[in-house]
């Protein structure tokens, strides 16, 4: 990977606008089932005064609650969420156990939310934040996470490794993945050359969400599940020792590896964060980062989105690929393909842990993506 990366100082960044951009991108992805129209992938435009403004189509779709309805319909594979107004969306969130926090500068009312001139962005950010919290809650149940981790690693049964919430569960998944990848890397390196002990991977523990800002923890997940696309040896700054933090250059390189993987190797891009969002990890962006991790958990572990994913702890001879029954579903009475109404890519999956962890794993070929470009050895390939 070559080229220079321009990173602004924290003083030059408009963090509220950065939060808005990441959140709207996430909402659009969920509303359009990870197929955001090209003209909306960048939600803002600059007017003749060089001021960034939200694109008119997005303004209208927020003001009439269309984006919220579409997102909930895809998340739950339930078309009954269509045609709700904003208050109906807020009530639906409340029934799921998520309360929408009222913004400090206005009342959270239907009248406020339907405004378009100007759009009350703080009110819509409150609703979008609640939508993200719901997504995290639904996709990271603690028992399913523990079941996944126990398949390829050991857990302290005394309670020290018993997460009490989604954030702790996701960090546990990252750390156990790092332990597993480190053992795998040590085994591979020693088998290749006894003299390469100084090249053994050393992954430091991720104690809090901000520790992901060097890109190592994120790259570790991708490397463990997709070693052919992202070998651990491509991760920068991990052979110097667990107590030596990667340099800023190494951190930016790792984060670009993650961005490129999400853009090129996956059938749709989970990452709606900028480099600056992750590097600085401002407080308002934390829920967005958790959404990214939740998407990775579902896409890598629960319902693998590409055929080359290698589930850690599952032997290749235990994996049986079967056709996706969704693809052969008949047309509905209204002439719509039921696979469109119940898209597996966007729906909340059945996350109940397996009753038998040793049972042969069935992986459905859901997406059949085009041939993937291998992402390893990026040091000398292309622009970031």
C-alpha positions as CSV (number, residue, x, y, z in Angstrom):
1,X,0.0,0.0,0.0
2,X,1.6,3.3,-1.0
3,X,0.7,6.9,-1.0
4,X,0.3,9.6,1.7
5,X,-2.5,9.9,4.2
6,X,-3.6,13.4,5.2
7,X,-4.7,13.3,8.9
8,X,-6.2,16.5,10.4
9,X,-5.4,17.5,13.9
10,X,-8.2,17.1,16.4
11,X,-8.6,20.9,16.7
12,X,-9.5,21.0,13.0
13,X,-12.2,18.4,13.1
14,X,-15.9,19.1,13.4
15,X,-16.7,16.1,15.6
16,X,-20.5,16.6,15.5
17,X,-20.4,16.7,11.7
18,X,-18.2,13.6,11.7
19,X,-20.7,11.8,13.9
20,X,-23.6,12.9,11.6
21,X,-21.7,11.6,8.5
22,X,-20.9,8.2,10.1
23,X,-24.5,7.8,11.5
24,X,-26.3,8.7,8.3
25,X,-24.1,6.4,6.3
26,X,-24.9,3.6,8.7
27,X,-28.7,4.3,8.5
28,X,-28.6,4.4,4.8
29,X,-26.8,1.1,4.6
30,X,-29.4,-0.5,6.9
31,X,-32.3,1.1,5.1
32,X,-31.1,0.0,1.7
33,X,-30.0,-3.4,2.9
34,X,-26.3,-2.6,2.4
35,X,-27.0,-1.4,-1.2
36,X,-26.9,2.3,-0.7
37,X,-27.5,4.1,-4.1
38,X,-24.2,5.5,-5.4
39,X,-25.5,9.1,-5.3
40,X,-26.2,8.8,-1.6
41,X,-23.0,7.1,-0.4
42,X,-21.6,10.5,0.4
43,X,-24.6,12.0,2.3
44,X,-23.4,15.6,2.2
45,X,-22.7,18.1,-0.6
46,X,-21.1,21.6,-0.6
47,X,-23.3,24.6,-1.6
48,X,-22.1,27.7,-3.4
49,X,-20.7,29.1,-0.1
50,X,-18.6,25.9,0.4
51,X,-20.9,24.9,3.3
52,X,-21.6,21.2,3.8
53,X,-25.3,20.3,3.6
54,X,-27.2,17.1,3.8
55,X,-28.5,16.0,0.4
56,X,-32.2,16.9,-0.2
57,X,-33.3,13.3,-0.8
58,X,-31.9,12.3,2.6
59,X,-33.5,15.3,4.3
60,X,-36.9,14.3,2.9
61,X,-36.4,10.6,3.8
62,X,-35.6,11.5,7.4
63,X,-38.4,14.0,7.7
64,X,-41.0,11.5,6.5
65,X,-39.5,8.6,8.6
66,X,-38.9,6.5,5.4
67,X,-35.3,5.6,6.3
68,X,-36.2,4.5,9.8
69,X,-39.1,2.3,8.5
70,X,-36.8,0.8,5.8
71,X,-34.1,0.0,8.3
72,X,-36.4,-1.6,10.8
73,X,-38.1,-3.6,8.1
74,X,-34.7,-5.0,6.9
75,X,-33.3,-5.6,10.4
76,X,-36.3,-7.7,11.4
77,X,-37.2,-9.0,8.0
78,X,-40.7,-7.6,8.7
79,X,-42.5,-5.4,6.1
80,X,-45.0,-4.4,8.8
81,X,-42.6,-1.7,9.9
82,X,-43.3,0.2,6.7
83,X,-45.5,3.3,6.8
84,X,-44.9,4.2,10.5
85,X,-44.5,7.9,11.4
86,X,-41.7,9.1,13.7
87,X,-43.8,8.5,16.8
88,X,-44.5,5.0,15.7
89,X,-40.8,4.4,15.2
90,X,-40.1,5.7,18.7
91,X,-42.8,3.5,20.2
92,X,-41.4,0.5,18.3
93,X,-37.9,1.2,19.7
94,X,-39.4,1.5,23.2
95,X,-41.1,-1.9,22.8
96,X,-37.7,-3.4,22.0
97,X,-36.3,-1.9,25.2
98,X,-34.6,1.2,23.7
99,X,-35.6,4.7,24.8
100,X,-34.8,7.6,22.5
101,X,-33.0,10.3,24.5
102,X,-34.4,13.8,24.0
103,X,-31.8,16.2,22.5
104,X,-30.7,19.2,24.6
105,X,-31.9,21.8,22.1
106,X,-35.4,20.7,21.2
107,X,-38.4,18.6,22.1
108,X,-38.6,15.2,20.5
109,X,-42.0,15.5,18.8
110,X,-43.5,14.5,15.5
111,X,-43.8,18.2,14.7
112,X,-40.0,18.7,15.2
113,X,-39.0,15.6,13.3
114,X,-41.0,16.4,10.2
115,X,-39.4,19.8,9.7
116,X,-37.3,20.2,6.6
117,X,-36.4,23.9,6.5
118,X,-34.3,23.5,8.5
119,X,-34.0,19.8,9.3
120,X,-33.7,19.4,13.1
121,X,-30.5,17.3,12.9
122,X,-30.1,16.8,16.7
123,X,-33.6,15.2,16.9
124,X,-32.8,12.8,14.0
125,X,-29.4,12.0,15.5
126,X,-31.2,11.0,18.7
127,X,-33.5,8.6,16.8
128,X,-30.6,7.2,14.7
129,X,-28.5,6.7,17.9
130,X,-31.4,4.6,19.4
131,X,-31.6,2.6,16.1
132,X,-27.9,1.8,16.4
133,X,-28.3,0.8,20.1
134,X,-31.1,-1.6,19.0
135,X,-29.0,-3.1,16.3
136,X,-26.1,-3.8,18.8
137,X,-28.5,-5.2,21.4
138,X,-30.1,-7.6,18.9
139,X,-27.0,-8.8,17.1
140,X,-24.6,-9.3,20.1
141,X,-26.5,-11.5,22.6
142,X,-24.1,-12.5,25.4
143,X,-24.8,-16.2,25.3
144,X,-24.1,-16.4,21.5
145,X,-20.9,-14.5,21.9
146,X,-19.7,-16.8,24.7
147,X,-20.6,-19.8,22.6
148,X,-18.6,-18.6,19.6
149,X,-15.6,-17.7,21.7
150,X,-15.6,-21.1,23.6
151,X,-15.5,-22.9,20.2
152,X,-11.9,-21.7,19.6
153,X,-10.6,-20.5,22.9
154,X,-11.0,-21.1,26.7
155,X,-12.9,-18.9,29.1
156,X,-12.3,-18.2,32.7
157,X,-15.4,-19.7,34.2
158,X,-14.9,-17.9,37.5
159,X,-16.6,-14.8,36.1
160,X,-13.6,-12.7,35.1
161,X,-14.4,-13.3,31.5
162,X,-18.2,-13.1,31.8
163,X,-19.2,-9.9,29.8
164,X,-22.2,-8.0,31.1
165,X,-22.9,-6.0,28.0
166,X,-22.4,-6.0,24.2
167,X,-19.3,-3.8,24.4
168,X,-17.5,-6.1,26.9
169,X,-18.6,-9.1,24.8
170,X,-17.2,-7.6,21.6
171,X,-13.9,-6.8,23.3
172,X,-13.7,-10.3,24.7
173,X,-14.2,-11.7,21.1
174,X,-11.4,-9.5,19.8
175,X,-9.0,-10.5,22.6
176,X,-9.7,-14.2,22.3
177,X,-9.3,-13.9,18.6
178,X,-5.9,-12.2,19.1
179,X,-4.8,-15.0,21.5
180,X,-5.8,-17.6,18.9
181,X,-4.1,-15.8,16.1
182,X,-0.9,-15.3,18.1
183,X,-0.7,-19.0,18.8
184,X,-1.3,-19.7,15.1
185,X,1.3,-17.2,14.0
186,X,3.9,-18.6,16.5
187,X,3.2,-22.1,15.2
188,X,3.5,-21.0,11.5
189,X,6.7,-19.0,12.1
190,X,8.5,-21.6,14.1
191,X,7.7,-24.3,11.6
192,X,9.0,-22.1,8.8
193,X,12.3,-21.1,10.4
194,X,13.6,-21.4,13.9
195,X,15.6,-18.3,13.4
196,X,12.5,-16.1,12.9
197,X,11.6,-15.9,16.6
198,X,12.0,-12.1,16.4
199,X,9.1,-12.1,13.9
200,X,6.6,-13.8,16.1
201,X,3.3,-11.8,16.4
202,X,2.7,-10.1,19.8
203,X,-0.8,-8.7,20.1
204,X,-1.5,-6.5,23.1
205,X,-4.8,-6.8,25.0
206,X,-7.6,-4.5,24.0
207,X,-8.8,-3.1,27.4
208,X,-11.2,-0.5,26.1
209,X,-12.8,0.6,22.8
210,X,-10.2,3.4,22.3
211,X,-7.4,0.7,22.1
212,X,-8.7,-0.2,18.6
213,X,-7.4,3.1,17.2
214,X,-4.1,1.5,16.1
215,X,-6.0,-0.9,13.8
216,X,-4.4,-4.0,15.2
217,X,-7.5,-5.4,17.0
218,X,-9.7,-4.9,13.9
219,X,-7.1,-6.4,11.6
220,X,-6.7,-9.4,13.9
221,X,-10.4,-10.3,13.5
222,X,-10.2,-10.2,9.8
223,X,-6.9,-12.1,9.7
224,X,-8.2,-14.9,11.9
225,X,-11.4,-15.4,9.9
226,X,-10.0,-14.6,6.5
227,X,-6.2,-15.5,6.5
228,X,-6.1,-15.8,2.7
229,X,-7.3,-12.2,2.2
230,X,-5.4,-10.7,5.2
231,X,-2.5,-12.7,6.5
232,X,-1.4,-11.8,10.0
233,X,2.1,-11.0,8.7
234,X,0.6,-8.0,6.9
235,X,-0.4,-6.3,10.1
236,X,2.1,-3.6,11.0
237,X,3.7,-3.0,14.4
238,X,2.9,-6.4,16.0
239,X,6.4,-8.0,16.1
240,X,8.0,-5.3,18.4
241,X,6.5,-6.6,21.6
242,X,3.1,-6.3,23.3
243,X,4.3,-3.4,25.4
244,X,5.4,-1.3,22.3
245,X,2.5,0.6,20.8
246,X,2.4,0.7,17.0
247,X,3.5,4.0,15.5
248,X,1.1,6.4,13.9
249,X,2.3,5.3,10.5
250,X,1.7,1.7,11.4
251,X,-1.7,2.5,12.9
252,X,-2.8,4.3,9.7
253,X,-1.5,1.5,7.6
254,X,-3.5,-1.1,9.6
255,X,-6.7,0.9,9.5
256,X,-6.3,1.2,5.7
257,X,-5.9,-2.6,5.6
258,X,-9.3,-2.9,7.4
259,X,-11.0,-0.3,5.2
260,X,-9.7,-2.0,2.0
261,X,-10.8,-5.4,3.2
262,X,-14.3,-4.1,3.9
263,X,-14.4,-2.4,0.6
264,X,-12.9,-5.0,-1.7
265,X,-13.3,-8.4,0.0
266,X,-16.9,-8.2,1.3
267,X,-20.0,-8.2,-0.8
268,X,-21.0,-5.0,0.9
269,X,-19.0,-2.5,3.1
270,X,-19.6,-2.7,6.8
271,X,-17.3,0.2,7.6
272,X,-18.9,3.6,7.7
273,X,-16.2,5.2,9.7
274,X,-13.4,7.5,8.5
275,X,-9.7,7.0,9.5
276,X,-10.0,10.1,11.8
277,X,-13.1,8.6,13.5
278,X,-11.1,5.5,14.6
279,X,-7.8,7.2,15.2
280,X,-9.3,9.9,17.6
281,X,-12.2,7.8,18.8
282,X,-14.2,10.7,20.0
283,X,-16.8,9.9,22.6
284,X,-19.8,10.5,20.3
285,X,-18.5,7.9,17.7
286,X,-18.3,4.9,20.2
287,X,-21.8,3.5,19.3
288,X,-20.9,3.7,15.6
289,X,-17.7,1.7,16.3
290,X,-19.8,-0.9,18.2
291,X,-22.1,-1.1,15.3
292,X,-19.2,-1.8,13.0
293,X,-18.0,-4.6,15.4
294,X,-21.5,-6.0,15.6
295,X,-21.7,-6.1,11.8
296,X,-18.3,-7.9,11.7
297,X,-19.5,-10.5,14.3
298,X,-22.6,-11.3,12.2
299,X,-20.7,-11.3,8.9
300,X,-17.7,-13.3,10.0
301,X,-19.1,-15.6,12.7
302,X,-22.9,-15.9,12.7
303,X,-23.6,-15.8,9.0
304,X,-20.4,-15.8,7.0
305,X,-20.8,-13.4,4.1
306,X,-18.0,-14.8,1.9
307,X,-17.1,-18.4,1.1
308,X,-13.4,-18.0,2.1
309,X,-14.2,-17.3,5.8
310,X,-12.5,-20.0,8.0
311,X,-14.4,-20.3,11.3
312,X,-11.8,-20.7,14.0
313,X,-12.2,-23.9,15.9
314,X,-14.0,-25.6,13.0
315,X,-12.1,-28.1,10.9
316,X,-12.5,-27.7,7.2
317,X,-13.7,-31.3,6.8
318,X,-16.6,-30.4,9.2
319,X,-17.9,-27.6,6.9
320,X,-20.5,-28.6,4.4
321,X,-21.7,-26.0,1.8
322,X,-25.4,-26.2,0.9
323,X,-27.4,-24.1,-1.5
324,X,-29.3,-21.2,-0.1
325,X,-33.0,-22.0,0.0
326,X,-33.9,-18.3,-0.1
327,X,-32.7,-18.1,-3.7
328,X,-35.3,-20.6,-4.9
329,X,-38.3,-19.1,-3.0
330,X,-41.4,-18.5,-5.2
331,X,-42.8,-15.1,-6.0
332,X,-45.2,-13.7,-3.5
333,X,-48.8,-13.0,-4.3
334,X,-47.9,-9.4,-5.1
335,X,-45.3,-10.4,-7.6
336,X,-42.4,-9.6,-5.3
337,X,-39.6,-12.1,-4.7
338,X,-39.8,-13.2,-1.1
339,X,-36.0,-13.2,-1.0
340,X,-36.1,-9.5,-1.4
341,X,-38.6,-9.1,1.5
342,X,-36.6,-11.5,3.8
343,X,-33.0,-10.7,2.8
344,X,-30.6,-12.6,5.0
345,X,-27.9,-10.0,4.5
346,X,-29.9,-7.4,6.5
347,X,-32.1,-9.3,8.8
348,X,-31.5,-9.9,12.4
349,X,-30.3,-13.6,12.4
350,X,-31.2,-16.3,14.8
351,X,-28.4,-15.9,17.3
352,X,-29.3,-18.7,19.7
353,X,-26.2,-20.7,20.7
354,X,-25.9,-24.2,19.2
355,X,-27.1,-27.0,21.5
356,X,-24.2,-29.1,20.4
357,X,-20.9,-27.3,19.8
358,X,-19.4,-30.4,18.2
359,X,-22.1,-30.7,15.6
360,X,-21.0,-30.4,12.0
361,X,-21.3,-26.8,10.9
362,X,-23.4,-25.9,7.9
363,X,-22.5,-22.8,6.0
364,X,-25.0,-21.5,3.5
365,X,-23.6,-19.9,0.4
366,X,-25.7,-16.8,0.7
367,X,-24.1,-14.3,-1.6
368,X,-21.8,-16.0,-4.1
369,X,-19.6,-12.9,-4.5
370,X,-17.4,-12.4,-7.5
371,X,-13.8,-13.6,-7.3
372,X,-12.1,-11.8,-4.4
373,X,-8.9,-9.8,-4.9
374,X,-6.4,-11.0,-2.4
375,X,-5.5,-8.2,0.0
376,X,-2.2,-9.4,1.2
377,X,1.1,-7.8,0.4
378,X,-0.5,-4.4,0.0
379,X,2.7,-2.5,0.7
380,X,3.4,-2.3,-3.0
381,X,-0.1,-2.3,-4.5
382,X,-2.4,0.6,-5.5
383,X,-3.4,3.8,-3.8
384,X,-5.1,3.8,-0.4
